[in-house]
Amino acid sequence: AKDIWDQLPNLAQITAYANNFTGEIPPSIYRATGMDTLLLNNNRFTGSISPNIKNLTNLAYLVLGYNQFNGTIPDELYECTQLLQLNLVSNQLTGTLSPKVSQLTNVFQLQLGQNMLEGDIPDAFGSMSQLRVLDLSYNQLTGSFPQSITHLTQIVQIRMNDNKLTGPIPSLPPTLLQLQIQRNQFNGTVFWMSTVPQIQLLDISYNQFSGPCSSISLRLMTYCDWSNNQLSGRMPQNYNVKMPLYHLDLSSNQLTGNMEFTVGSLSSLAYLNLSRNQLTGSLESRLAQLSQLQYMDISHNKFGGVIPPGAMGSPQMIQLNFDNNNFVGDIPSSVTKSSSMTTLSLGNNQLTGGLQDVFSLPNLISLNVSGNNLNANIPDISGSLGLQSYNRLVGSIPVGLAKQNSLRVLSLSHNQLTGQVPYPLKSDPQTIDLSSNQLSGPLSFLDTLSSLTRLNLSGNAFGGQIKTLNGMRGLLSIDVSHNLISSLPSMSGLFNLKHLDASHNIINGSVPDLTGCTSLSTLDLSYNTLTDAMLMVNVPSLSYCNFTHQTFVCPLPAQASVLCQARCQVDNYQSADMSIRIAGNVSTFDSASFIQSVTKIADISSNRVQILRTRSGSVIVDLSFSPPSEGSNEGSSSRVVSYLNQVGSSAYSSMNITVLSVSDSITPDAASASTGLSAGAIAGIVIACVVFFVFILVIVLLLTRKRRVYKTSFELVDFTQINNNATLKSVIPFSELEGQVMIGSGAYGVVYKASWRSNTVAVKQVRSEHINTDQMQSFLDEATLVQSMRPHPNVVLFMGYTFPPDPLSIVTEFCEGGCLLDYLEAHRNEVTQEKKDSIILGIAKGVLHLHQEKPETFCSRERRVIQLFLTLSRKHHEAKVSDFGMSRQIQSRDTASTTASTIGPVKWMAPEAISKREYSTKSDGDSFALYHWHPTDVHSAFSFGVVIWEILTCEEPWGERAMVEVAIDILNDKRLEIPDGTPPTLQAVMKGKK
């Protein structure tokens, strides 16, 4: 079939570079036999290069670089023998480079870099007498350097870097100006450099070249990088002021001798790196003449003596690294001339004196002077520095340090610092290392931090308690050993934590909660005064644990006694009684099985348990526990009763026991009570009891009127048909949810703010009206889904659930920012467009995570603003997707589910959801689109566009209009008006454009 290109028989040139064209090259272009120029670079063309390109016999310029072409380079291309320039850079081409490339005898630019070509480079360049530029970089080519290149008399640039090439380099054409062969496996000597006297750019870094290099001339070089080889001997010599060299990198070799005297004459030098060699002697004083020098690294050598003033006086200097040498004396005062310096590293030398001149540098952000003999105080640097690290200092930490806003690393270890750490820190550093000092006082400065990954406070005299680590989800390592700390917070939810050392303190009470510490491998709590490990969770990832030099009260979990080497003693040898009420009936109750289950839960010997009696009311079992034997690790009877009262229903469920209530005492039957009172006294007591009972009954009826349905509604649930084995690890005893305060309510139930194991949580208590067996099982199915999801910063963290006889509730992290819609309405004039973009992107990431975690099951029917929340910090407002209860299973990712009754919130629904009562995962497509900034299926993705509109306008969509009117408008293709100033990308999502 003919198209527009067939109608242009005399077409000679197509210039269409730097556009946004997509698709394949039209076949008709290959029929334009008179074409000499085809420039299609910097577009998004795909497909392969057609063998029909051989028809373009007059083609001189073929530039297809920076597209997405794939497949192999067709041999027919090499039949275009008139080619002067062939540019296929930065595509996805595969296969080998054919020897037929030698047929391009007229080509002067051959550019095939940044593809996926493999195999040996053919030795076929001898016939390309006009070749000036050869680019084969960033491929997977193997073999040796082609010998035929030696005969190219016009070549000026060769790029073969980032391949897998091996062997020595032959003599090269004297015309060569630029050679880039870095990151290969070339070897041999570098004497071939003498054959390229005009070379200007030479990068041979990250190879295996060896031997001396001192005789090599750098006369015309501007850029020289020989780093990361095995070069030996002295540095290249004979530098002079006329040389244009601005970049010299000889690092990571085996060079010896002194720094060449003439280096100081390189007036254009901006970058000098001689690090990681074996250079000796003192520094050249003429370095002061290098007025353009910005970067200097001579670390990890054997330089010594006093640092000359000229070595630190360059006004353009930005980074200076003299680490790991043998310098002595004071830091020269000339350092003050380097007013642009941001990084100064002088660690591990023998320097003495003070740091006052260093602290005067106005732009310094990183200072390392560790491993010296400095004796200096830290001055009050408020308003002048944003330091990342100090070392080897004395005195106290100045208050001004707390006011710095750019601290990422605070390292003050192995000093003689005293006093307290200023509070609060304005920065939110990722690393704090204050170890091996004499610091003291409280640890309040930790309270406001959220970005910490490494915390080391060991070897100080810090006291008191660490109040919370909640929110520091990125923590990898904690070392607070050798202090005077009395209490640790819950570690629950620190999924990334690998190392925890709190040994040698005065920590008392219980082992901290380690729930969710799935990466923890090292735990040391030795040399403290801990007494209780009864509720310690098992941590499968632990490889080292130490609880020695303290005595616990029995019992001990197996991991604490075996791996952690803990020892315990029994606190008393008295008996104790309790009652447990379970589902079932007395006639079928199996006492032997029940005793076996209880002993497994409490981890005690079966001969310690005696059933005193069983009573009706489901099944009420009265138990008595005898004391443990001498030398046993089992707990006393009172602690066994306490444990069985605390473990919650999940422990019993694991033994197929549905527990309804637990009491730490036995209530005697009324018939068994012997009073010995007179008839008159008994009558008086009876009358008083009746009056009291009536009074209490009235109060109970008033207070529990709304809860009566809850108590009776579970009568509709057949617990024998309920299976929550898959979610036992997520069950939370309701008694552990302390300080509950109601903060909201809705159709699903009531929301409380509470405290659970030192964490602030949200408790979503499900309304119990009309709960039946199917609905209870659906609730458990939902819990099964979300408990296995990996955490994500934009998804509200599911922490567990409570289960009957406790109230039925979902427990999640508490989002202190509250409902997103409320926040937007309250801060309408404060929310910037940048903040709105961040919130929208966060929501998109959250929904994307849900789909990726459970692509076959998650279907968000009500993904609107009222189900989105905020977490607030000093710097960020992070959106989180919430309301797990609104998800429902669907049969297929590609098939819509049809609702059985209600069709959901009309204002947020797509037209097909309203008309056909359908909803599928595609309706959340905008979230994928927004996350990748390329909409994928926006025609069927509707609700997220409404969410974007709400965030941008801070208003309710469609105002106060009735739902029926809104539904009619949506079905008639009427849409919300996009606000002025909306970014184009968001407009595309809201309009449903790709």
C-alpha positions, 0 to 999 in steps of 0.5 A: 500500500502506498502512503505519503512517502511514495508520493514524494519520488524525489525525496532526498532528505528527511530531517526529523530529529529531536521530536517525540515520534513513535512506532516503526520506520514506515516501509515506504521510506525504504523505497525512496531510492534517491534519499541521501540523508535520514536523520531520525535521532532523539525520538522514540522509534521502535522495531528493527532496522529493515534489510530493505535499507539496502535500497537506499544506495545513495544514503550518505547520512544515517543517524538513528541514535537515541531511539528504541530500535532493537534486533540486530544490525542487518548485513544489508546495511553495509551495502550502503557503501556511500555512507559517510556517517552511521550513528546508531548510538543509544538503542537496544541493538543486539547481536555481533558486529559483522566483518562486513562493516569493512564495506563502508569504505567512505564512512568518517563517523561510525558510532554504535555505542550504548547498545547491547552488541556482543562478541569480538570486534572484527579486525576489519577497519583497515579499509576505512581510510576516511574514518575519524570517529569510532564509538563502540562504547557501552556494549558487551564486546569481547576480544582484543583491540583491533590491529587494523586501527593502527593503519587509520591515518585520519582517526582522531577519536576512539571510544571503546570504554565499558566493554569486556575487552582484553589484551595489550594495546598496539601502536596507535595512529599519531593523529589520535586526539582522544582515546577512551578505553576505561572499564575494560580488562586491557593489560600490558605496559603503556609504552604505546602512549609514545606513539600518540604525541598529540593526544589530548584526552586519555582515559585508561582507568579501571584496567590492568595496565602495569609497569612504569609510566614516568617517561610518558609525555603529557605535553598536550593533554587536557584530561588524563585519567590512569586511575585503578591500574597497576602502574608503578615507578615514579609519576610522569615528569616535566610538567610546565605552565604552558600545559593545558592539563586541567584533570589529572587522576593517577589514583589507585596504582603503585606509584612511588617516590615524591610528588613531582616538583613541576606539578606546581606549575600546572596553572590550569589544573582543576582536579588532582587525585594521587590517592592510594599510591605509595608516594612519599616525601613532603608536599610541593610548596608551589601548589599555592600557584594552582589558582584553579584547583578545586579538587585535591586528593592525596589520601592513603599515601606516605606523605609526611612533614609539615603541610606547607601554607601553599597546599591549602590556599587555593581560593577555588578549592572545594574538596581537599583530602589528606587522609591517612598520611604522616603529616605533622604540625598545625593546620596552616592558617592559609586554609582560610583563603579557601572560602569555597571549601565544602569538604576538608578531610585530614583524618589519621595523621599526626596533626596538632593544635586547634581548629579555629581557622577551619571553623571560620570557613563559611561553606564547610559542610564536612570535616574529618580530623579523626585520628590526630592529636588535636586539642580543641573545643568546638566553637559555637557555630550557630548560623555559620556551618552545617557540619556533617562530622567532627572528631578528636575534639574536647569540651561540650557540644555547642547549642549552635550545633542543634540549630544547623539544618543540614546535618546528615551525619553527626560523628563525634566518636572517640573524643573527650566531649562532656555535658549534654547533647543540645535539644531539639536538633533542627536537623534530622540526621541519618547517622549519629555516632557519639560513642566513646566520650564523656557525655551525660544527661537525658536522651531527649534529642532522639524524640524528634528524629525520624530518619536515623539509620545508625545510632551509636551512643556507646561508652558515655554516661547517658541516663534515663529512658529512651522514650520512643523509637516509633517512626524510625523505620529505617533503623539498621543499627542501635548501640547504646551500651555502656551507659546508665540507661534505665529503660528501653522503648518498644522495638515493634515494627523496626523491620530493618533493624539488624543490630541492637546492643544495650548491654552494660546499663541499668535497664530493668523490667521486661525485655523490650517488645521485638514484634516485627523485628524480622531482620534482627541478627544481633541482640545484646542485653547483658549486664543489666537488671532485667527480670522479665522475659516471659512475653519475649517473642521468638525472633527467627533471624537471631544468630547472636543473643546475650542476656547474661549477668542478670537474673530473670524471674522464671519462666524463660522462653526457649530462645532466651534460655538457649540462644541468649544464655539467660538464667532465671529463678522462681519467685515463689512456690505457692499454688494458684487458681484461675478460671477459663471460659471456653466455647462448647458444652460440658458433656463433650468437654475433653479434660485431658486434651484441655490440660495438654493444650494449657501446658503447651501454651504456658510451657509447663509440666502437665503434672502441675495442672489440675482441673478442679471442676467444670461448669456450664455457661459454655464451659467454665473450667476451674484450674489449680496450678502447683508450684514448679520443682526445684531448679526448673525454668518454669514459672511460679504458679502465679506467673503462669496464671498471669501469663495465661491471662495476658497471652490473648485468644490467639494462643488458645486458638492455636490449640483449637480452643475458642476462649471466651473469658479468663479470670485469675481467680475462681468464683465460688458457687452461691450454694456452697457458701456457708454464712452461719447468719441468723434468719433476720440477718439473711432476710436483711441481706436478701432485701438489700441485695434485691434493692442493690441489684435493681439499682445496678440493673437500671444503671447497666441497662442505661450504659449498655443499651447500645452495646446490647446488640454487640453482646447478643449479635455474636450469637449469630456467629457459629464459632465452630465454623470460624477458622482464624489459624492463618491470622493467629500471629496478628491477634492482639489482646484487647486488654493491651490497647490502653487509654482508648479515646474515641476520635471518629465514627462511620458506617463501619464502626468507631475509631479510637486512638490508643496505646499498644506496647508504647506505640500510638495506634488507631483502633477501628472497632467494627460495629457488631450489628447483624454480624453473622458467620459469613461476615466474621469469616470475611473479616478474617479473610481480609486480615489474612490478605493485609498481614502478609503485605510488606510495609510501605510508607504510603500505606497505613501499617496493619498491626493486627486485630482483636477477636471475640470475646474481645471486640472485633477491631482492626489495629493500625498505625496512628496517622497524626495528620488525620483525614486528608480532606479535613486537613485540606479544608483547614489549611486551604491557603497554606497547601502549596502546589508542590505539597499537593503534587507530593500528596498525589504522588504519595497516594499513587505510590500507595495504591500501586503498592497494594496492586503489586502486593496483591494484584489478584485480590485488591480492588479499591471501590472507594478510593476517595479522599475521606479514606486517605490520611496524613502523617506529619513531621517537621518536614513532610506531609506524607499521604497514606492509603487507608481503610483495609475493610473496603477491599474485596476479592475479585476473580480476575485482574482483567474481569470486572466484578459486579456488585450485588446491591449497592454501587458505591459512592457515586461522586467518585465512580466511573460511568461504567460502574454506575450504569453496569455496577461494575468495578475492577482493578483498572479503575485504579489505573490512574495511580499507576499512570500518575506514579510513572507519569504516563497514564496507562488505562485512564479511560476506565480509570475515573475515581482517582481523577476525582481524588486529584480534583479534591486535592487541587481544589480542597473542595467536595466534588459536585458540591451539595448536588443530589446523588441522582443528579450527579449520576445523570451528569456523569453518564452524560459525559459531564465532568468536573472543571479542571482548576486553572494552573493544574500541571499538564501531567495531572490534567492528562490524568484527569481528562483520561488522555494517554 
